[in-house]
Amino acid sequence: MRAAATESALAFIRGTLPRGLCQVENLALVWGCDRRTVHRRLALEGASFTLLVEEERRQLAAAAIASDAPMGEIAPQLGFTSLSTFSRWYRHSFGRTPTAGRRGD
């Protein structure tokens, strides 16, 4: 079980990532604090905003690539503004292209 701040941050990430609003500054507004306080609260629980976003993106990307969703629809759902940016991130994160991931290569 995750601690309260981490769970709250994950809920925020899940809700804002597809809308392109997943930024620590926006979470700070929701929590009524500044971004440094967000980082401190998460650090107390052994988490970081950046790593939580990456973890969520990796999980969502794996599921999306396994589906029949067009690549052009997957990128914005994960908070990427372009397919090429998503493809570079995917290759860095998974060690293969999204197409290879879909094929199971």
PDB file as gemmi writes it, atoms N, CA and C in Angstrom:
CRYST1    1.000    1.000    1.000  90.00  90.00  90.00 P 1                      
ATOM      1  N   MET A   1       0.841  -1.188   0.000  1.00  0.00           N  
ATOM      2  CA  MET A   1       0.000   0.000   0.000  1.00  0.00           C  
ATOM      3  C   MET A   1       0.877   1.240   0.000  1.00  0.00           C  
ATOM      4  N   ARG A   2       0.507   2.198  -0.800  1.00  0.00           N  
ATOM      5  CA  ARG A   2       1.267   3.441  -0.888  1.00  0.00           C  
ATOM      6  C   ARG A   2       0.763   4.448   0.137  1.00  0.00           C  
ATOM      7  N   ALA A   3       1.626   5.382   0.470  1.00  0.00           N  
ATOM      8  CA  ALA A   3       1.272   6.416   1.437  1.00  0.00           C  
ATOM      9  C   ALA A   3       0.340   7.448   0.794  1.00  0.00           C  
ATOM     10  N   ALA A   4      -0.267   8.269   1.623  1.00  0.00           N  
ATOM     11  CA  ALA A   4      -1.333   9.182   1.196  1.00  0.00           C  
ATOM     12  C   ALA A   4      -0.901  10.176   0.118  1.00  0.00           C  
ATOM     13  N   ALA A   5       0.232  10.828   0.298  1.00  0.00           N  
ATOM     14  CA  ALA A   5       0.670  11.824  -0.690  1.00  0.00           C  
ATOM     15  C   ALA A   5       0.970  11.149  -2.023  1.00  0.00           C  
ATOM     16  N   THR A   6       1.577   9.988  -1.984  1.00  0.00           N  
ATOM     17  CA  THR A   6       1.892   9.261  -3.207  1.00  0.00           C  
ATOM     18  C   THR A   6       0.616   8.845  -3.924  1.00  0.00           C  
ATOM     19  N   GLU A   7      -0.350   8.334  -3.196  1.00  0.00           N  
ATOM     20  CA  GLU A   7      -1.637   7.951  -3.800  1.00  0.00           C  
ATOM     21  C   GLU A   7      -2.340   9.157  -4.414  1.00  0.00           C  
ATOM     22  N   SER A   8      -2.317  10.270  -3.703  1.00  0.00           N  
ATOM     23  CA  SER A   8      -2.931  11.493  -4.211  1.00  0.00           C  
ATOM     24  C   SER A   8      -2.231  11.955  -5.483  1.00  0.00           C  
ATOM     25  N   ALA A   9      -0.913  11.904  -5.488  1.00  0.00           N  
ATOM     26  CA  ALA A   9      -0.146  12.301  -6.669  1.00  0.00           C  
ATOM     27  C   ALA A   9      -0.455  11.381  -7.844  1.00  0.00           C  
ATOM     28  N   LEU A  10      -0.545  10.081  -7.599  1.00  0.00           N  
ATOM     29  CA  LEU A  10      -0.866   9.131  -8.670  1.00  0.00           C  
ATOM     30  C   LEU A  10      -2.257   9.387  -9.246  1.00  0.00           C  
ATOM     31  N   ALA A  11      -3.207   9.681  -8.397  1.00  0.00           N  
ATOM     32  CA  ALA A  11      -4.556   9.995  -8.881  1.00  0.00           C  
ATOM     33  C   ALA A  11      -4.520  11.246  -9.759  1.00  0.00           C  
ATOM     34  N   PHE A  12      -3.755  12.233  -9.332  1.00  0.00           N  
ATOM     35  CA  PHE A  12      -3.597  13.459 -10.122  1.00  0.00           C  
ATOM     36  C   PHE A  12      -2.956  13.140 -11.472  1.00  0.00           C  
ATOM     37  N   ILE A  13      -1.900  12.350 -11.454  1.00  0.00           N  
ATOM     38  CA  ILE A  13      -1.183  11.990 -12.683  1.00  0.00           C  
ATOM     39  C   ILE A  13      -2.118  11.263 -13.650  1.00  0.00           C  
ATOM     40  N   ARG A  14      -2.859  10.299 -13.148  1.00  0.00           N  
ATOM     41  CA  ARG A  14      -3.783   9.534 -13.999  1.00  0.00           C  
ATOM     42  C   ARG A  14      -4.855  10.426 -14.620  1.00  0.00           C  
ATOM     43  N   GLY A  15      -5.297  11.410 -13.869  1.00  0.00           N  
ATOM     44  CA  GLY A  15      -6.339  12.302 -14.372  1.00  0.00           C  
ATOM     45  C   GLY A  15      -5.852  13.383 -15.313  1.00  0.00           C  
ATOM     46  N   THR A  16      -4.607  13.775 -15.190  1.00  0.00           N  
ATOM     47  CA  THR A  16      -4.122  14.909 -15.979  1.00  0.00           C  
ATOM     48  C   THR A  16      -3.198  14.534 -17.125  1.00  0.00           C  
ATOM     49  N   LEU A  17      -2.588  13.370 -17.076  1.00  0.00           N  
ATOM     50  CA  LEU A  17      -1.647  12.973 -18.123  1.00  0.00           C  
ATOM     51  C   LEU A  17      -2.275  13.010 -19.517  1.00  0.00           C  
ATOM     52  N   PRO A  18      -3.448  12.425 -19.720  1.00  0.00           N  
ATOM     53  CA  PRO A  18      -4.035  12.447 -21.065  1.00  0.00           C  
ATOM     54  C   PRO A  18      -4.455  13.840 -21.526  1.00  0.00           C  
ATOM     55  N   ARG A  19      -4.601  14.768 -20.600  1.00  0.00           N  
ATOM     56  CA  ARG A  19      -5.035  16.121 -20.966  1.00  0.00           C  
ATOM     57  C   ARG A  19      -3.867  17.093 -21.106  1.00  0.00           C  
ATOM     58  N   GLY A  20      -2.646  16.600 -20.933  1.00  0.00           N  
ATOM     59  CA  GLY A  20      -1.474  17.449 -21.063  1.00  0.00           C  
ATOM     60  C   GLY A  20      -1.281  18.421 -19.910  1.00  0.00           C  
ATOM     61  N   LEU A  21      -1.885  18.130 -18.773  1.00  0.00           N  
ATOM     62  CA  LEU A  21      -1.811  19.027 -17.619  1.00  0.00           C  
ATOM     63  C   LEU A  21      -1.002  18.446 -16.468  1.00  0.00           C  
ATOM     64  N   CYS A  22      -0.277  17.385 -16.738  1.00  0.00           N  
ATOM     65  CA  CYS A  22       0.450  16.682 -15.689  1.00  0.00           C  
ATOM     66  C   CYS A  22       1.789  17.365 -15.423  1.00  0.00           C  
ATOM     67  N   GLN A  23       1.731  18.368 -14.570  1.00  0.00           N  
ATOM     68  CA  GLN A  23       2.919  19.121 -14.180  1.00  0.00           C  
ATOM     69  C   GLN A  23       2.900  19.288 -12.672  1.00  0.00           C  
ATOM     70  N   VAL A  24       4.077  19.253 -12.088  1.00  0.00           N  
ATOM     71  CA  VAL A  24       4.171  19.360 -10.628  1.00  0.00           C  
ATOM     72  C   VAL A  24       3.571  20.683 -10.139  1.00  0.00           C  
ATOM     73  N   GLU A  25       3.675  21.735 -10.938  1.00  0.00           N  
ATOM     74  CA  GLU A  25       3.101  23.020 -10.554  1.00  0.00           C  
ATOM     75  C   GLU A  25       1.578  22.928 -10.427  1.00  0.00           C  
ATOM     76  N   ASN A  26       0.956  22.148 -11.303  1.00  0.00           N  
ATOM     77  CA  ASN A  26      -0.497  21.974 -11.223  1.00  0.00           C  
ATOM     78  C   ASN A  26      -0.889  21.144 -10.008  1.00  0.00           C  
ATOM     79  N   LEU A  27      -0.096  20.138  -9.685  1.00  0.00           N  
ATOM     80  CA  LEU A  27      -0.360  19.367  -8.472  1.00  0.00           C  
ATOM     81  C   LEU A  27      -0.217  20.261  -7.242  1.00  0.00           C  
ATOM     82  N   ALA A  28       0.775  21.123  -7.250  1.00  0.00           N  
ATOM     83  CA  ALA A  28       0.969  22.056  -6.135  1.00  0.00           C  
ATOM     84  C   ALA A  28      -0.247  22.959  -5.961  1.00  0.00           C  
ATOM     85  N   LEU A  29      -0.834  23.397  -7.063  1.00  0.00           N  
ATOM     86  CA  LEU A  29      -2.055  24.217  -6.977  1.00  0.00           C  
ATOM     87  C   LEU A  29      -3.189  23.423  -6.344  1.00  0.00           C  
ATOM     88  N   VAL A  30      -3.330  22.173  -6.746  1.00  0.00           N  
ATOM     89  CA  VAL A  30      -4.377  21.312  -6.186  1.00  0.00           C  
ATOM     90  C   VAL A  30      -4.160  21.111  -4.691  1.00  0.00           C  
ATOM     91  N   TRP A  31      -2.927  20.892  -4.297  1.00  0.00           N  
ATOM     92  CA  TRP A  31      -2.600  20.673  -2.890  1.00  0.00           C  
ATOM     93  C   TRP A  31      -2.529  21.969  -2.089  1.00  0.00           C  
ATOM     94  N   GLY A  32      -2.527  23.112  -2.763  1.00  0.00           N  
ATOM     95  CA  GLY A  32      -2.462  24.394  -2.064  1.00  0.00           C  
ATOM     96  C   GLY A  32      -1.092  24.686  -1.465  1.00  0.00           C  
ATOM     97  N   CYS A  33      -0.046  24.334  -2.211  1.00  0.00           N  
ATOM     98  CA  CYS A  33       1.320  24.554  -1.733  1.00  0.00           C  
ATOM     99  C   CYS A  33       2.193  24.895  -2.930  1.00  0.00           C  
ATOM    100  N   ASP A  34       3.495  25.022  -2.719  1.00  0.00           N  
ATOM    101  CA  ASP A  34       4.376  25.234  -3.864  1.00  0.00           C  
ATOM    102  C   ASP A  34       4.992  23.909  -4.292  1.00  0.00           C  
ATOM    103  N   ARG A  35       5.644  23.917  -5.454  1.00  0.00           N  
ATOM    104  CA  ARG A  35       6.163  22.668  -6.018  1.00  0.00           C  
ATOM    105  C   ARG A  35       7.230  22.032  -5.138  1.00  0.00           C  
ATOM    106  N   ARG A  36       8.011  22.839  -4.436  1.00  0.00           N  
ATOM    107  CA  ARG A  36       9.031  22.271  -3.546  1.00  0.00           C  
ATOM    108  C   ARG A  36       8.394  21.477  -2.413  1.00  0.00           C  
ATOM    109  N   THR A  37       7.249  21.957  -1.935  1.00  0.00           N  
ATOM    110  CA  THR A  37       6.536  21.225  -0.884  1.00  0.00           C  
ATOM    111  C   THR A  37       6.029  19.889  -1.415  1.00  0.00           C  
ATOM    112  N   VAL A  38       5.551  19.873  -2.650  1.00  0.00           N  
ATOM    113  CA  VAL A  38       5.130  18.613  -3.271  1.00  0.00           C  
ATOM    114  C   VAL A  38       6.302  17.638  -3.279  1.00  0.00           C  
ATOM    115  N   HIS A  39       7.450  18.112  -3.743  1.00  0.00           N  
ATOM    116  CA  HIS A  39       8.633  17.243  -3.795  1.00  0.00           C  
ATOM    117  C   HIS A  39       9.015  16.746  -2.400  1.00  0.00           C  
ATOM    118  N   ARG A  40       8.955  17.616  -1.404  1.00  0.00           N  
ATOM    119  CA  ARG A  40       9.307  17.210  -0.035  1.00  0.00           C  
ATOM    120  C   ARG A  40       8.328  16.172   0.510  1.00  0.00           C  
ATOM    121  N   ARG A  41       7.025  16.398   0.305  1.00  0.00           N  
ATOM    122  CA  ARG A  41       6.023  15.442   0.803  1.00  0.00           C  
ATOM    123  C   ARG A  41       6.204  14.065   0.172  1.00  0.00           C  
ATOM    124  N   LEU A  42       6.452  14.053  -1.120  1.00  0.00           N  
ATOM    125  CA  LEU A  42       6.654  12.772  -1.798  1.00  0.00           C  
ATOM    126  C   LEU A  42       7.959  12.122  -1.357  1.00  0.00           C  
ATOM    127  N   ALA A  43       9.000  12.925  -1.178  1.00  0.00           N  
ATOM    128  CA  ALA A  43      10.292  12.388  -0.741  1.00  0.00           C  
ATOM    129  C   ALA A  43      10.185  11.738   0.636  1.00  0.00           C  
ATOM    130  N   LEU A  44       9.352  12.300   1.501  1.00  0.00           N  
ATOM    131  CA  LEU A  44       9.151  11.701   2.827  1.00  0.00           C  
ATOM    132  C   LEU A  44       8.571  10.291   2.725  1.00  0.00           C  
ATOM    133  N   GLU A  45       7.876  10.033   1.626  1.00  0.00           N  
ATOM    134  CA  GLU A  45       7.282   8.719   1.401  1.00  0.00           C  
ATOM    135  C   GLU A  45       8.131   7.861   0.459  1.00  0.00           C  
ATOM    136  N   GLY A  46       9.309   8.365   0.117  1.00  0.00           N  
ATOM    137  CA  GLY A  46      10.202   7.613  -0.755  1.00  0.00           C  
ATOM    138  C   GLY A  46       9.815   7.664  -2.216  1.00  0.00           C  
ATOM    139  N   ALA A  47       9.111   8.699  -2.609  1.00  0.00           N  
ATOM    140  CA  ALA A  47       8.650   8.822  -3.994  1.00  0.00           C  
ATOM    141  C   ALA A  47       9.144  10.134  -4.590  1.00  0.00           C  
ATOM    142  N   SER A  48       8.998  10.237  -5.896  1.00  0.00           N  
ATOM    143  CA  SER A  48       9.274  11.498  -6.578  1.00  0.00           C  
ATOM    144  C   SER A  48       8.230  11.672  -7.676  1.00  0.00           C  
ATOM    145  N   PHE A  49       7.861  12.905  -7.931  1.00  0.00           N  
ATOM    146  CA  PHE A  49       6.846  13.194  -8.941  1.00  0.00           C  
ATOM    147  C   PHE A  49       7.294  12.670 -10.303  1.00  0.00           C  
ATOM    148  N   THR A  50       8.528  12.932 -10.658  1.00  0.00           N  
ATOM    149  CA  THR A  50       9.045  12.506 -11.954  1.00  0.00           C  
ATOM    150  C   THR A  50       8.997  10.990 -12.111  1.00  0.00           C  
ATOM    151  N   LEU A  51       9.414  10.279 -11.088  1.00  0.00           N  
ATOM    152  CA  LEU A  51       9.389   8.811 -11.173  1.00  0.00           C  
ATOM    153  C   LEU A  51       7.972   8.265 -11.199  1.00  0.00           C  
ATOM    154  N   LEU A  52       7.057   8.903 -10.498  1.00  0.00           N  
ATOM    155  CA  LEU A  52       5.655   8.468 -10.534  1.00  0.00           C  
ATOM    156  C   LEU A  52       5.068   8.665 -11.927  1.00  0.00           C  
ATOM    157  N   VAL A  53       5.382   9.789 -12.561  1.00  0.00           N  
ATOM    158  CA  VAL A  53       4.903  10.031 -13.926  1.00  0.00           C  
ATOM    159  C   VAL A  53       5.483   8.986 -14.872  1.00  0.00           C  
ATOM    160  N   GLU A  54       6.778   8.725 -14.758  1.00  0.00           N  
ATOM    161  CA  GLU A  54       7.414   7.728 -15.620  1.00  0.00           C  
ATOM    162  C   GLU A  54       6.807   6.343 -15.420  1.00  0.00           C  
ATOM    163  N   GLU A  55       6.586   5.970 -14.161  1.00  0.00           N  
ATOM    164  CA  GLU A  55       5.988   4.659 -13.864  1.00  0.00           C  
ATOM    165  C   GLU A  55       4.602   4.545 -14.489  1.00  0.00           C  
ATOM    166  N   GLU A  56       3.804   5.574 -14.340  1.00  0.00           N  
ATOM    167  CA  GLU A  56       2.446   5.557 -14.902  1.00  0.00           C  
ATOM    168  C   GLU A  56       2.499   5.516 -16.427  1.00  0.00           C  
ATOM    169  N   ARG A  57       3.382   6.318 -17.028  1.00  0.00           N  
ATOM    170  CA  ARG A  57       3.523   6.316 -18.482  1.00  0.00           C  
ATOM    171  C   ARG A  57       3.930   4.939 -18.991  1.00  0.00           C  
ATOM    172  N   ARG A  58       4.867   4.299 -18.317  1.00  0.00           N  
ATOM    173  CA  ARG A  58       5.320   2.973 -18.747  1.00  0.00           C  
ATOM    174  C   ARG A  58       4.166   1.968 -18.706  1.00  0.00           C  
ATOM    175  N   GLN A  59       3.379   2.000 -17.642  1.00  0.00           N  
ATOM    176  CA  GLN A  59       2.246   1.076 -17.532  1.00  0.00           C  
ATOM    177  C   GLN A  59       1.208   1.347 -18.617  1.00  0.00           C  
ATOM    178  N   LEU A  60       0.872   2.615 -18.808  1.00  0.00           N  
ATOM    179  CA  LEU A  60      -0.113   2.979 -19.827  1.00  0.00           C  
ATOM    180  C   LEU A  60       0.399   2.666 -21.228  1.00  0.00           C  
ATOM    181  N   ALA A  61       1.684   2.923 -21.464  1.00  0.00           N  
ATOM    182  CA  ALA A  61       2.259   2.663 -22.782  1.00  0.00           C  
ATOM    183  C   ALA A  61       2.238   1.176 -23.099  1.00  0.00           C  
ATOM    184  N   ALA A  62       2.602   0.360 -22.136  1.00  0.00           N  
ATOM    185  CA  ALA A  62       2.604  -1.088 -22.361  1.00  0.00           C  
ATOM    186  C   ALA A  62       1.206  -1.579 -22.723  1.00  0.00           C  
ATOM    187  N   ALA A  63       0.205  -1.098 -22.004  1.00  0.00           N  
ATOM    188  CA  ALA A  63      -1.176  -1.503 -22.291  1.00  0.00           C  
ATOM    189  C   ALA A  63      -1.643  -0.964 -23.639  1.00  0.00           C  
ATOM    190  N   ALA A  64      -1.310   0.279 -23.955  1.00  0.00           N  
ATOM    191  CA  ALA A  64      -1.750   0.885 -25.211  1.00  0.00           C  
ATOM    192  C   ALA A  64      -1.097   0.226 -26.417  1.00  0.00           C  
ATOM    193  N   ILE A  65       0.187  -0.086 -26.295  1.00  0.00           N  
ATOM    194  CA  ILE A  65       0.895  -0.732 -27.402  1.00  0.00           C  
ATOM    195  C   ILE A  65       0.323  -2.125 -27.653  1.00  0.00           C  
ATOM    196  N   ALA A  66      -0.100  -2.801 -26.602  1.00  0.00           N  
ATOM    197  CA  ALA A  66      -0.684  -4.135 -26.744  1.00  0.00           C  
ATOM    198  C   ALA A  66      -2.070  -4.081 -27.377  1.00  0.00           C  
ATOM    199  N   SER A  67      -2.699  -2.920 -27.366  1.00  0.00           N  
ATOM    200  CA  SER A  67      -4.035  -2.778 -27.949  1.00  0.00           C  
ATOM    201  C   SER A  67      -3.910  -2.450 -29.437  1.00  0.00           C  
ATOM    202  N   ASP A  68      -5.048  -2.264 -30.060  1.00  0.00           N  
ATOM    203  CA  ASP A  68      -5.069  -1.889 -31.476  1.00  0.00           C  
ATOM    204  C   ASP A  68      -5.151  -0.383 -31.670  1.00  0.00           C  
ATOM    205  N   ALA A  69      -4.963   0.383 -30.624  1.00  0.00           N  
ATOM    206  CA  ALA A  69      -5.059   1.840 -30.729  1.00  0.00           C  
ATOM    207  C   ALA A  69      -3.992   2.367 -31.684  1.00  0.00           C  
ATOM    208  N   PRO A  70      -4.363   3.301 -32.546  1.00  0.00           N  
ATOM    209  CA  PRO A  70      -3.375   3.892 -33.453  1.00  0.00           C  
ATOM    210  C   PRO A  70      -2.283   4.619 -32.663  1.00  0.00           C  
ATOM    211  N   MET A  71      -1.053   4.528 -33.140  1.00  0.00           N  
ATOM    212  CA  MET A  71       0.071   5.170 -32.469  1.00  0.00           C  
ATOM    213  C   MET A  71      -0.178   6.666 -32.272  1.00  0.00           C  
ATOM    214  N   GLY A  72      -0.817   7.278 -33.252  1.00  0.00           N  
ATOM    215  CA  GLY A  72      -1.101   8.708 -33.167  1.00  0.00           C  
ATOM    216  C   GLY A  72      -2.050   9.074 -32.042  1.00  0.00           C  
ATOM    217  N   GLU A  73      -2.821   8.112 -31.555  1.00  0.00           N  
ATOM    218  CA  GLU A  73      -3.718   8.361 -30.424  1.00  0.00           C  
ATOM    219  C   GLU A  73      -3.044   8.057 -29.092  1.00  0.00           C  
ATOM    220  N   ILE A  74      -2.064   7.176 -29.117  1.00  0.00           N  
ATOM    221  CA  ILE A  74      -1.385   6.785 -27.876  1.00  0.00           C  
ATOM    222  C   ILE A  74      -0.541   7.932 -27.333  1.00  0.00           C  
ATOM    223  N   ALA A  75       0.193   8.603 -28.198  1.00  0.00           N  
ATOM    224  CA  ALA A  75       1.106   9.667 -27.763  1.00  0.00           C  
ATOM    225  C   ALA A  75       0.405  10.735 -26.917  1.00  0.00           C  
ATOM    226  N   PRO A  76      -0.704  11.321 -27.377  1.00  0.00           N  
ATOM    227  CA  PRO A  76      -1.352  12.348 -26.559  1.00  0.00           C  
ATOM    228  C   PRO A  76      -1.932  11.803 -25.248  1.00  0.00           C  
ATOM    229  N   GLN A  77      -2.374  10.539 -25.248  1.00  0.00           N  
ATOM    230  CA  GLN A  77      -2.901   9.944 -24.024  1.00  0.00           C  
ATOM    231  C   GLN A  77      -1.841   9.850 -22.938  1.00  0.00           C  
ATOM    232  N   LEU A  78      -0.580   9.811 -23.349  1.00  0.00           N  
ATOM    233  CA  LEU A  78       0.521   9.716 -22.398  1.00  0.00           C  
ATOM    234  C   LEU A  78       1.166  11.071 -22.134  1.00  0.00           C  
ATOM    235  N   GLY A  79       0.566  12.123 -22.666  1.00  0.00           N  
ATOM    236  CA  GLY A  79       1.057  13.470 -22.404  1.00  0.00           C  
ATOM    237  C   GLY A  79       2.132  13.954 -23.354  1.00  0.00           C  
ATOM    238  N   PHE A  80       2.300  13.275 -24.491  1.00  0.00           N  
ATOM    239  CA  PHE A  80       3.296  13.696 -25.468  1.00  0.00           C  
ATOM    240  C   PHE A  80       2.630  14.544 -26.539  1.00  0.00           C  
ATOM    241  N   THR A  81       3.326  15.584 -26.981  1.00  0.00           N  
ATOM    242  CA  THR A  81       2.755  16.489 -27.974  1.00  0.00           C  
ATOM    243  C   THR A  81       2.968  16.008 -29.401  1.00  0.00           C  
ATOM    244  N   SER A  82       3.858  15.041 -29.575  1.00  0.00           N  
ATOM    245  CA  SER A  82       4.075  14.528 -30.924  1.00  0.00           C  
ATOM    246  C   SER A  82       4.390  13.031 -30.875  1.00  0.00           C  
ATOM    247  N   LEU A  83       4.131  12.387 -31.997  1.00  0.00           N  
ATOM    248  CA  LEU A  83       4.410  10.960 -32.110  1.00  0.00           C  
ATOM    249  C   LEU A  83       5.914  10.696 -32.051  1.00  0.00           C  
ATOM    250  N   SER A  84       6.705  11.591 -32.626  1.00  0.00           N  
ATOM    251  CA  SER A  84       8.155  11.380 -32.611  1.00  0.00           C  
ATOM    252  C   SER A  84       8.714  11.474 -31.192  1.00  0.00           C  
ATOM    253  N   THR A  85       8.192  12.382 -30.389  1.00  0.00           N  
ATOM    254  CA  THR A  85       8.637  12.484 -29.000  1.00  0.00           C  
ATOM    255  C   THR A  85       8.262  11.225 -28.234  1.00  0.00           C  
ATOM    256  N   PHE A  86       7.047  10.742 -28.451  1.00  0.00           N  
ATOM    257  CA  PHE A  86       6.617   9.494 -27.821  1.00  0.00           C  
ATOM    258  C   PHE A  86       7.517   8.337 -28.248  1.00  0.00           C  
ATOM    259  N   SER A  87       7.812   8.250 -29.540  1.00  0.00           N  
ATOM    260  CA  SER A  87       8.636   7.151 -30.051  1.00  0.00           C  
ATOM    261  C   SER A  87      10.031   7.164 -29.437  1.00  0.00           C  
ATOM    262  N   ARG A  88      10.636   8.351 -29.309  1.00  0.00           N  
ATOM    263  CA  ARG A  88      11.961   8.441 -28.671  1.00  0.00           C  
ATOM    264  C   ARG A  88      11.889   8.008 -27.211  1.00  0.00           C  
ATOM    265  N   TRP A  89      10.857   8.491 -26.499  1.00  0.00           N  
ATOM    266  CA  TRP A  89      10.693   8.101 -25.094  1.00  0.00           C  
ATOM    267  C   TRP A  89      10.498   6.595 -24.974  1.00  0.00           C  
ATOM    268  N   TYR A  90       9.660   6.023 -25.835  1.00  0.00           N  
ATOM    269  CA  TYR A  90       9.375   4.586 -25.780  1.00  0.00           C  
ATOM    270  C   TYR A  90      10.650   3.787 -26.021  1.00  0.00           C  
ATOM    271  N   ARG A  91      11.415   4.189 -27.022  1.00  0.00           N  
ATOM    272  CA  ARG A  91      12.658   3.470 -27.322  1.00  0.00           C  
ATOM    273  C   ARG A  91      13.615   3.555 -26.134  1.00  0.00           C  
ATOM    274  N   HIS A  92      13.714   4.710 -25.521  1.00  0.00           N  
ATOM    275  CA  HIS A  92      14.596   4.884 -24.354  1.00  0.00           C  
ATOM    276  C   HIS A  92      14.087   4.047 -23.173  1.00  0.00           C  
ATOM    277  N   SER A  93      12.780   4.006 -22.970  1.00  0.00           N  
ATOM    278  CA  SER A  93      12.189   3.321 -21.819  1.00  0.00           C  
ATOM    279  C   SER A  93      12.141   1.804 -21.969  1.00  0.00           C  
ATOM    280  N   PHE A  94      11.890   1.330 -23.181  1.00  0.00           N  
ATOM    281  CA  PHE A  94      11.675  -0.097 -23.398  1.00  0.00           C  
ATOM    282  C   PHE A  94      12.766  -0.763 -24.244  1.00  0.00           C  
ATOM    283  N   GLY A  95      13.671   0.033 -24.806  1.00  0.00           N  
ATOM    284  CA  GLY A  95      14.765  -0.538 -25.588  1.00  0.00           C  
ATOM    285  C   GLY A  95      14.371  -1.024 -26.960  1.00  0.00           C  
ATOM    286  N   ARG A  96      13.225  -0.599 -27.439  1.00  0.00           N  
ATOM    287  CA  ARG A  96      12.762  -0.950 -28.780  1.00  0.00           C  
ATOM    288  C   ARG A  96      11.749   0.086 -29.229  1.00  0.00           C  
ATOM    289  N   THR A  97      11.437   0.079 -30.518  1.00  0.00           N  
ATOM    290  CA  THR A  97      10.467   1.039 -31.040  1.00  0.00           C  
ATOM    291  C   THR A  97       9.058   0.621 -30.640  1.00  0.00           C  
ATOM    292  N   PRO A  98       8.115   1.553 -30.669  1.00  0.00           N  
ATOM    293  CA  PRO A  98       6.729   1.167 -30.384  1.00  0.00           C  
ATOM    294  C   PRO A  98       6.202   0.105 -31.347  1.00  0.00           C  
ATOM    295  N   THR A  99       6.586   0.204 -32.592  1.00  0.00           N  
ATOM    296  CA  THR A  99       6.151  -0.795 -33.583  1.00  0.00           C  
ATOM    297  C   THR A  99       6.694  -2.171 -33.239  1.00  0.00           C  
ATOM    298  N   ALA A 100       7.958  -2.229 -32.857  1.00  0.00           N  
ATOM    299  CA  ALA A 100       8.548  -3.511 -32.445  1.00  0.00           C  
ATOM    300  C   ALA A 100       7.864  -4.028 -31.189  1.00  0.00           C  
ATOM    301  N   GLY A 101       7.518  -3.126 -30.294  1.00  0.00           N  
ATOM    302  CA  GLY A 101       6.803  -3.521 -29.086  1.00  0.00           C  
ATOM    303  C   GLY A 101       5.439  -4.106 -29.408  1.00  0.00           C  
ATOM    304  N   ARG A 102       4.769  -3.520 -30.361  1.00  0.00           N  
ATOM    305  CA  ARG A 102       3.460  -4.013 -30.769  1.00  0.00           C  
ATOM    306  C   ARG A 102       3.574  -5.388 -31.417  1.00  0.00           C  
ATOM    307  N   ARG A 103       4.607  -5.579 -32.215  1.00  0.00           N  
ATOM    308  CA  ARG A 103       4.822  -6.867 -32.879  1.00  0.00           C  
ATOM    309  C   ARG A 103       5.335  -7.934 -31.906  1.00  0.00           C  
ATOM    310  N   GLY A 104       5.840  -7.498 -30.766  1.00  0.00           N  
ATOM    311  CA  GLY A 104       6.397  -8.444 -29.816  1.00  0.00           C  
ATOM    312  C   GLY A 104       7.849  -8.789 -30.065  1.00  0.00           C  
ATOM    313  N   ASP A 105       8.502  -7.982 -30.903  1.00  0.00           N  
ATOM    314  CA  ASP A 105       9.930  -8.203 -31.212  1.00  0.00           C  
ATOM    315  C   ASP A 105      10.808  -7.911 -30.031  1.00  0.00           C  
TER     316      ASP A 105                                                      
END                                                                             
